[in-house]
Every structure is written in C-alpha cells, then in structure tokens.
Amino acid sequence: GPLLSSCCPTSSSAATRYGRRGDGLRRVSTDASSQNIFRSSRPRRIILVRHGESLGNVDESTYVTTPDWKVPLTARGREQAREAGRRLRSIVAGDGPGGGPPHHVFLYYSSYRRTVETFREIEGRLREDD
C-alpha cells in the first residue's frame, strides 16, 4: 500500500473536512482510562520541515501586492520540496514493523499557499512507488 496514508492540515475547518472523508483521522482521549491507547499512538519520530523558497524570499516587494498567505513557491522552492519528500521517504522507509515501511505518516501544514504547495510536492514523493 501507499506509504502516506493520512494527511492533516492544521486548520480546524480543513481537518474537519478531511475527517468527514474518512481518511483515518481519529481522536485519542488522554484521560486515565485510555492511557494505554495513547501510549501506543505516540509517533516514532517527529520531523519538522520548513516550506520551500517562496516568491517573498527572493523579492520582498511581493508583500506589497500579495497577502502573506497567498505568496507561492518559486520553481526552486518546488524542487526543494520535492527533494525534501525524497529525503523524508528514505528516512521513514524503515520505521514500520520489522523495519518495513510505516503504516501511517501524518503531515501537518498550515493553509498558507507556500506550505500547501510544499506539502503537495512532499506528498507526491512519499506516494511514489519504487
């Protein structure tokens, strides 16, 4: 199956939209009766990735005409995101049971255009079949 099984944007409205589509999102209670479930749901690792180079990174005057949340990636930024996806794929490849691929990889990102574009490039590399 695909390496990437669940994707989670950080805005609550987007997370709700994903939840209704039934993509495997779940709420884990942290009360005392469910501590065993919570412990078993902890991630093996957390990896932070910054968005790729944006138009605002190369030309600050972009912010005069474009709201911050609408600033796109440059071509170089898209390539940086693809490379990040390739590296992430190699990092998590042995994180699953018995050293195989993991059952789930969760990606959290903001609704800013450059982070969504970065996510899409990373997601594409994680979904690739070798």
Salt bridges, closest charged atoms under 4 A:
GLU53 OE2 - ARG76 NH1 2.86
ASP68 OD1 - ARG114 NH2 2.82
GLU79 OE1 - ARG82 NE 3.14
GLU79 OE2 - ARG86 NH2 2.69
GLU83 OE1 - ARG86 NE 3.14
GLU83 OE2 - ARG87 NE 3.13
ASP95 OD1 - ARG44 NE 3.24
ASP95 OD2 - ARG45 NE 2.73
GLU117 OE2 - ARG113 NE 2.79
GLU121 OE1 - ARG82 NH1 3.12
GLU121 OE1 - ARG125 NH1 3.41
GLU123 OE2 - ARG127 NE 3.22
GLU128 OE2 - ARG125 NE 2.90
ASP130 OD1 - ARG89 NE 3.47
